[in-house]
Amino acid sequence: MIIRSSDSIRNNYNEISDLCKKNKEPVFLTKNGELDLVVMDLETYNRREKQLKLKEELLAVEKDKLNGSVGYSVTEVAQKMKKAIETTSNEKILLQDIKQKKFDNI
């Protein structure tokens, strides 16, 4: 854990910024000897937000599972994905055929 006084961000902003980016972790700032603020670079913040969102989603899935919700097996997911890909491919072929027919009629 990196701790600096609040004076350090006022007097050495670039140093604190570089420290956050280099260590990829927050810097804790104190005021009158007590922890007061936490600062971090944007990349670290975004990464932590994504991690929190993923954890929330996993907890929601786990809660659903505990409440009796039935999920899909790996085989079922693979079959659904294959069907979706085939459907999309077929739609693309159909659109290409329609476009070609329009040009043929011109």
C-alpha positions as CSV (number, residue, x, y, z in Angstrom):
1,M,0.0,0.0,0.0
2,I,1.4,3.4,-1.1
3,I,0.7,6.2,1.3
4,R,1.5,9.9,0.8
5,S,0.5,13.1,2.5
6,S,-2.1,15.3,0.8
7,D,0.7,17.9,0.4
8,S,2.5,15.6,-2.0
9,I,-0.3,15.7,-4.5
10,R,-0.4,19.4,-4.3
11,N,3.3,19.9,-4.6
12,N,4.2,16.8,-6.7
13,Y,1.2,15.9,-8.9
14,N,3.4,14.4,-11.7
15,E,5.3,12.3,-9.2
16,I,2.0,10.9,-7.8
17,S,0.6,10.4,-11.3
18,D,3.7,8.5,-12.4
19,L,3.6,6.4,-9.2
20,C,0.0,5.4,-9.8
21,K,0.8,4.4,-13.4
22,K,4.0,2.6,-12.7
23,N,2.6,0.5,-9.8
24,K,-0.9,0.1,-11.2
25,E,-2.4,0.5,-7.8
26,P,-4.0,3.3,-5.8
27,V,-2.1,5.8,-3.8
28,F,-3.6,6.6,-0.4
29,L,-3.4,10.2,0.7
30,T,-3.4,11.4,4.3
31,K,-4.7,14.6,5.8
32,N,-3.4,15.5,9.3
33,G,-2.0,12.0,9.6
34,E,-5.3,10.2,8.8
35,L,-6.2,8.4,5.6
36,D,-8.4,10.8,3.6
37,L,-8.4,10.0,-0.2
38,V,-7.4,7.4,-2.7
39,V,-6.2,8.3,-6.2
40,M,-5.4,6.0,-9.1
41,D,-4.6,6.3,-12.8
42,L,-7.5,5.9,-15.2
43,E,-6.3,2.5,-16.6
44,T,-6.3,1.0,-13.1
45,Y,-9.7,2.5,-12.3
46,N,-11.2,1.0,-15.5
47,R,-9.7,-2.4,-14.8
48,R,-11.1,-2.4,-11.3
49,E,-14.5,-1.4,-12.5
50,K,-14.5,-4.2,-15.0
51,Q,-13.5,-6.7,-12.3
52,L,-16.3,-5.5,-10.0
53,K,-18.8,-5.8,-12.8
54,L,-17.6,-9.3,-13.6
55,K,-17.8,-10.3,-9.9
56,E,-21.4,-8.9,-9.7
57,E,-22.4,-10.9,-12.8
58,L,-20.8,-14.0,-11.4
59,L,-22.6,-13.5,-8.1
60,A,-25.9,-13.0,-9.9
61,V,-25.4,-16.3,-11.8
62,E,-24.5,-18.1,-8.7
63,K,-27.6,-16.7,-6.9
64,D,-29.8,-17.9,-9.8
65,K,-28.1,-21.3,-9.7
66,L,-28.8,-21.6,-5.9
67,N,-32.4,-20.6,-6.5
68,G,-32.9,-23.5,-8.9
69,S,-32.2,-21.8,-12.3
70,V,-31.0,-24.3,-14.8
71,G,-28.1,-23.4,-17.0
72,Y,-26.7,-24.9,-20.2
73,S,-24.1,-27.5,-20.5
74,V,-20.9,-26.8,-22.6
75,T,-22.4,-29.0,-25.4
76,E,-25.7,-27.1,-25.4
77,V,-23.8,-23.8,-25.6
78,A,-21.7,-25.1,-28.4
79,Q,-24.8,-26.2,-30.3
80,K,-26.5,-22.9,-29.8
81,M,-23.4,-21.0,-31.0
82,K,-23.1,-23.2,-34.0
83,K,-26.7,-22.6,-34.9
84,A,-26.4,-18.8,-34.5
85,I,-23.3,-18.8,-36.7
86,E,-25.0,-20.9,-39.4
87,T,-28.1,-18.6,-39.2
88,T,-25.9,-15.5,-39.6
89,S,-24.0,-17.1,-42.4
90,N,-27.2,-18.1,-44.2
91,E,-28.6,-14.5,-43.8
92,K,-25.4,-13.1,-45.3
93,I,-25.6,-15.4,-48.3
94,L,-29.3,-14.5,-48.7
95,L,-28.5,-10.8,-48.6
96,Q,-25.7,-11.3,-51.1
97,D,-28.1,-13.1,-53.5
98,I,-30.7,-10.3,-53.1
99,K,-28.1,-7.6,-53.9
100,Q,-26.8,-9.6,-56.9
101,K,-30.3,-10.0,-58.3
102,K,-30.9,-6.2,-58.0
103,F,-27.8,-5.6,-60.0
104,D,-28.7,-8.2,-62.5
105,N,-32.0,-6.5,-63.1
106,I,-30.4,-3.1,-63.8
